[in-house]
C-alpha cells in the first residue's frame, strides 16, 4: 500500500501544474460519477425491494383469503366469503350478481369477474373502488374469483353427495326392513 502511494505521489509530483489540475479534475469527476451511480443504484434497489415486499405481503393475504374461502361448507357461504375477502384485499365495494344478470361496463375503478366452474356461471363478482384497477390487481382478482368458483362448486358437489348418501342409507334401511 505504501509503495502504491509513493508511486502515485511520484507520478503527480513529476507533472506540470496544468496537467496535475487536469488529472485531479478527472479523478474528482470519476469519484463524483461513482458516488452518483452508487447512490442511484442503492435508491433503485430500495424501491424494488419495497415493491417486492408489498407483493409478497399481498400474496400472503391472498393465500389467507383462499383459506378463509375454502373453510366454508355451504356454496352461498363460499361466495359471500369470497366477496368479503375481495373487498378487503382490493379496498373495494363488492357485490355478488346472479348468473346471467347484465352487468355495467367496467371502468377504471370497476371490475366484473365471472365465477365459473365446469363451464357454467355460478355468479358474477362486481368490484368497485375510487382508484383504477391495474393489470396486476385484475390478475389477482381473477385468481381469487376462479378459486372461489371452484370452492363453491366443490361445496355444491359435497352437499349433493351427502344428500345421495343419506338417501342411499334410507333406501338400504327400507330394503333390509322389507326383507325381514
ZASE-738550 format. One line per 3 residues: for each residue z negated, x negated, y negated of C-alpha. Coordinates in steps of 0.001 Angstrom, whole numbers. Layout:
N
Z/X/Y ~ ...
END
This chain:
180
0/0/0 ~ -886/-2822/-2357 ~ 2389/-4573/-1559
4385/-1442/-2368 ~ 2535/-1016/-5661 ~ 3165/-4659/-6536
6871/-4273/-5712 ~ 7192/-1157/-7913 ~ 5416/-2928/-10780
7662/-5960/-10376 ~ 10810/-3806/-10486 ~ 9625/-1856/-13537
8500/-4998/-15403 ~ 11957/-6549/-14984 ~ 13683/-3557/-16645
14507/-3386/-20341 ~ 12629/-612/-22247 ~ 15611/1789/-22290
16139/1544/-18510 ~ 12411/1858/-17956 ~ 12338/5046/-20037
15294/6462/-18071 ~ 13573/5707/-14750 ~ 10254/7171/-15888
12070/10294/-17151 ~ 13904/10635/-13835 ~ 10643/10252/-11885
8866/12767/-14114 ~ 11760/15234/-13718 ~ 11734/14804/-9934
7960/15317/-9851 ~ 8236/18436/-12031 ~ 11015/19843/-9821
8996/19137/-6672 ~ 5951/20850/-8188 ~ 8075/23852/-9269
9576/24181/-5782 ~ 6187/23812/-4123 ~ 4550/26468/-6321
7564/28810/-5949 ~ 7629/28488/-2168 ~ 3880/28966/-1972
4157/32141/-4048 ~ 7059/33441/-1918 ~ 5101/32613/1236
2092/34598/-33 ~ 4292/37634/-870 ~ 5916/37559/2574
2522/37134/4228 ~ 1165/40153/2319 ~ 4211/42236/3304
3807/41282/6966 ~ 101/42102/6858 ~ 903/45518/5353
3495/46179/8069 ~ 1064/45126/10789 ~ -1599/47395/9315
844/50322/9194 ~ 1924/49726/12789 ~ -1725/49696/13880
-2188/53028/12094 ~ 955/54371/13763 ~ -368/53419/17209
-3717/55063/16402 ~ -1858/58196/15282 ~ 94/58254/18528
-3171/58036/20424 ~ -4602/60964/18454 ~ -1446/62995/19133
-1454/62162/22845 ~ -5116/63188/23167 ~ -4252/66833/22506
-3668/69104/25504 ~ -2011/72236/24082 ~ 1579/71897/22768
677/73616/19470 ~ -2272/71262/19020 ~ 32/68282/19639
2437/69421/16934 ~ -337/70202/14454 ~ -1922/66804/15089
1479/65156/14541 ~ 1839/66957/11204 ~ -1636/65882/10152
-1063/62264/11207 ~ 2300/62149/9396 ~ 653/63407/6209
-1934/60646/6416 ~ 471/57865/7380 ~ 3102/58620/4755
955/60082/1980 ~ 2992/63281/2126 ~ 2583/67007/2467
3760/68114/5880 ~ 4974/71415/7227 ~ 5992/72431/10746
9012/74694/10836 ~ 10024/76741/13890 ~ 13182/75747/15779
16412/76830/14149 ~ 14895/77608/10742 ~ 17027/76500/7807
15548/73505/6083 ~ 16082/72465/2491 ~ 18214/69375/1915
16417/66059/1964 ~ 15891/64478/-1424 ~ 14367/61161/-2387
10844/62434/-1787 ~ 11584/64611/1227 ~ 12383/64010/4881
13225/66512/7608 ~ 12557/65346/11143 ~ 13680/67410/14131
11244/67345/17037 ~ 13459/67338/20139 ~ 12704/66889/23800
15091/67258/26713 ~ 17954/68252/24379 ~ 16107/71179/22853
14481/71501/19477 ~ 10752/72203/19639 ~ 10129/72308/15880
11012/70523/12661 ~ 8590/68411/10657 ~ 9212/68507/6905
7517/65816/4805 ~ 7450/65798/1007 ~ 5874/63377/-1434
6205/62217/-5029 ~ 7862/58893/-4262 ~ 11056/58363/-2269
11046/57602/1442 ~ 12599/54196/2047 ~ 14557/53336/5161
11511/51836/6888 ~ 9478/54985/6253 ~ 12229/57149/7712
12488/54987/10832 ~ 8716/55063/11357 ~ 8604/58815/10751
11402/59301/13293 ~ 9435/57263/15854 ~ 6369/59418/15234
8447/62625/15461 ~ 10067/61533/18717 ~ 6691/60648/20205
5204/63976/19065 ~ 8091/65942/20560 ~ 7711/64190/23900
3934/64657/23855 ~ 4336/68387/23091 ~ 6928/68712/25845
4632/66906/28290 ~ 1750/69205/27317 ~ 4001/72238/27912
5104/70890/31302 ~ 1493/70208/32266 ~ 467/73751/31289
3351/75193/33331 ~ 2438/73017/36336 ~ -1193/74131/36120
-105/77768/35966 ~ 2130/77299/39007 ~ -680/75546/40887
-3094/78373/40088 ~ -515/80920/41274 ~ 142/78869/44445
-3595/78768/45192 ~ -3880/82540/44637 ~ -932/83239/46953
-2351/80852/49571 ~ -5659/82690/49472 ~ -3844/86029/49858
-1851/84678/52794 ~ -4976/83389/54533 ~ -6746/86707/53933
-3728/88658/55248 ~ -3540/86524/58409 ~ -7161/87172/59272
END
